[in-house]
Amino acid sequence: MGKLIMHVDGMDGQIDLLPDRVIIYRKGLWNSMKYGMHAKREIPLGAISEIGFKDASVISFGEIEFVRSGRSTEERMKSNSNAVKFPKKKQREFERLKEKIFEILEYLARQKQ
C-alpha cells in the first residue's frame, strides 16, 4: 500500500487518499449494519470519472461521491457505497480532499501525454 496523502472523517465513513486510489471504510455498529461488517471500498484514481459534491449547510449534511467510469445513473441511485456524508464543520476538509484528487488526476493525465 502506498503512502497516505490525506485522511478525512465523515459522518458515515472515513476516506484515505493514496497516490493511486481512494479508500472508503466504515467504522461503528450502525455502519456495519448498513454497509456490512468491515465494509471497505478501494477505488483506483484512474477509474474516477467525476466527483459529486454537495455542500453542507446548517440543516443538512454535505456529501462527496466518487463516480466510477461506466456506471449508470440507475446504479448511482441504488447505492451510495461510494459516498460519504459530512457535517458543516468538516466542509473545508472535504473540499481540500476533492481539490487534491483533481490535482492528482490532472498530473496523471499529463503524464500519459
C-alpha positions as CSV (number, residue, x, y, z in Angstrom):
1,M,0.0,0.0,0.0
2,G,1.2,3.5,-0.9
3,K,1.9,6.5,1.3
4,L,-1.1,8.2,2.8
5,I,-1.6,11.7,1.3
6,M,-4.8,12.7,3.1
7,H,-7.4,11.4,5.6
8,V,-10.8,12.8,6.4
9,D,-13.6,11.6,8.8
10,G,-17.2,11.9,7.8
11,M,-20.5,11.1,9.4
12,D,-20.9,7.6,7.9
13,G,-17.4,6.8,6.7
14,Q,-13.7,7.7,6.6
15,I,-11.7,8.4,3.4
16,D,-8.0,7.8,2.8
17,L,-6.3,9.3,-0.3
18,L,-3.3,7.4,-1.5
19,P,-1.2,8.2,-4.7
20,D,-3.1,5.6,-6.7
21,R,-6.6,5.1,-5.0
22,V,-9.2,6.4,-2.7
23,I,-10.2,4.0,0.2
24,I,-13.6,4.4,1.9
25,Y,-14.1,2.5,5.0
26,R,-16.9,2.5,7.7
27,K,-16.4,2.2,11.4
28,G,-19.1,1.7,14.0
29,L,-22.1,-0.5,14.7
30,W,-24.6,1.4,12.7
31,N,-22.3,1.5,9.6
32,S,-21.6,-2.2,10.0
33,M,-25.4,-2.9,9.9
34,K,-25.9,-0.5,6.9
35,Y,-22.9,-1.4,4.8
36,G,-21.8,-4.8,6.2
37,M,-19.0,-5.8,8.6
38,H,-15.6,-4.4,7.7
39,A,-17.0,-2.6,4.6
40,K,-14.2,-1.1,2.6
41,R,-14.1,0.3,-1.0
42,E,-10.9,0.9,-2.9
43,I,-11.4,3.0,-6.0
44,P,-8.4,3.4,-8.3
45,L,-8.0,7.1,-9.2
46,G,-7.9,6.2,-12.9
47,A,-11.4,4.8,-12.5
48,I,-13.0,8.0,-11.2
49,S,-14.8,9.9,-13.9
50,E,-16.4,12.5,-11.7
51,I,-16.7,13.6,-8.1
52,G,-20.2,14.6,-6.9
53,F,-20.0,17.2,-4.2
54,K,-22.9,18.6,-2.2
55,D,-22.1,21.4,0.2
56,A,-23.2,21.0,3.9
57,S,-25.5,23.6,5.4
58,V,-26.7,24.3,8.9
59,I,-29.7,21.9,8.4
60,S,-28.3,19.2,6.1
61,F,-25.1,17.2,5.7
62,G,-22.8,17.6,2.8
63,E,-21.8,14.6,0.7
64,I,-18.8,13.6,-1.5
65,E,-19.3,10.8,-4.0
66,F,-16.8,9.2,-6.3
67,V,-18.4,8.1,-9.6
68,R,-16.6,5.4,-11.5
69,S,-16.5,5.5,-15.2
70,G,-19.2,3.4,-17.0
71,R,-21.5,3.5,-14.0
72,S,-25.1,4.2,-15.0
73,T,-27.3,6.8,-13.3
74,E,-29.6,3.9,-12.1
75,E,-26.7,2.2,-10.3
76,R,-25.8,5.5,-8.7
77,M,-29.4,6.0,-7.4
78,K,-29.5,2.5,-5.8
79,S,-26.2,2.5,-3.9
80,N,-24.3,5.2,-2.1
81,S,-21.3,2.9,-1.2
82,N,-19.0,5.4,-3.0
83,A,-20.3,8.4,-1.0
84,V,-19.6,9.8,2.5
85,K,-21.6,12.4,4.3
86,F,-20.0,15.2,6.4
87,P,-21.2,18.0,8.7
88,K,-20.8,21.7,8.1
89,K,-17.8,21.9,10.4
90,K,-15.9,19.5,8.1
91,Q,-16.8,21.2,4.8
92,R,-13.3,22.7,4.3
93,E,-11.5,19.3,4.9
94,F,-13.7,17.6,2.3
95,E,-13.2,20.5,-0.2
96,R,-9.4,20.1,0.2
97,L,-9.8,16.4,-0.4
98,K,-11.7,17.0,-3.6
99,E,-9.2,19.5,-4.9
100,K,-6.3,17.3,-4.0
101,I,-7.8,14.4,-6.0
102,F,-8.4,16.7,-9.0
103,E,-4.8,17.8,-8.7
104,I,-3.5,14.2,-8.8
105,L,-5.9,13.3,-11.7
106,E,-4.6,16.3,-13.7
107,Y,-1.0,15.2,-13.0
108,L,-1.7,11.6,-14.1
109,A,-3.4,12.8,-17.3
110,R,-0.4,15.0,-18.2
111,Q,1.9,12.0,-17.6
112,K,0.0,10.0,-20.2
113,Q,0.5,12.6,-22.9
